[in-house]
């Protein structure tokens, strides 16, 4: 487990960079192909979400600060849940990223997210 947490944190930091730069090609390898992204009253496929990332204002291009944070990492064998804060130009989000390690590789298999006001 000592090596697993740094691997997950590195993946989440890559996730933050992909969000900040609006780079779907950087984000896609982090996710399992059958991942479904879920927000209240909204379900999207990975492809739909990645397309949205590339068409919305890109935080890095508009000078938006990089205030993304890992709030919690919980590991249990070959599964993990990572809670992150993602303040983006279109909302301040808390994401719950569900990871599974299959064939020796961690992938995000589930993403739940919602805007928060605090």
Phi, psi and omega in degrees: 000337181297331180269343184287316183299315177298326177297314179296316179298322177295319178296318180294322177295326174293322175301313179300316181294321177297318176297315185294326182262358180064033188258096180297327179292335177280326182281320188307316183294344180284341188253146168287144185300333182264014179298137172245135181259130189233130172227164179306124179063023181212128173232135179223149171284167176301315181298320178297316181293317180298321177297321178296319180302323184279343184257346179274167178304134182273118184309316182296328183283337181254012176076020179290135182293153177266084181251028179290143182216142168276122181264327181197142173234123176240124180246140173214092181065240182262022176227153179208153174234126180240123178261127183228153173257128182231084175283108182248163181302329182265007177158157177263111189249147164250125179249141169248112182258116178267125181246145167231143175257113180233136183053036176079008185234131174279137174219149172282122182251347180207138174226119171248139182207152177202148175289146176236158182256352180252000000 
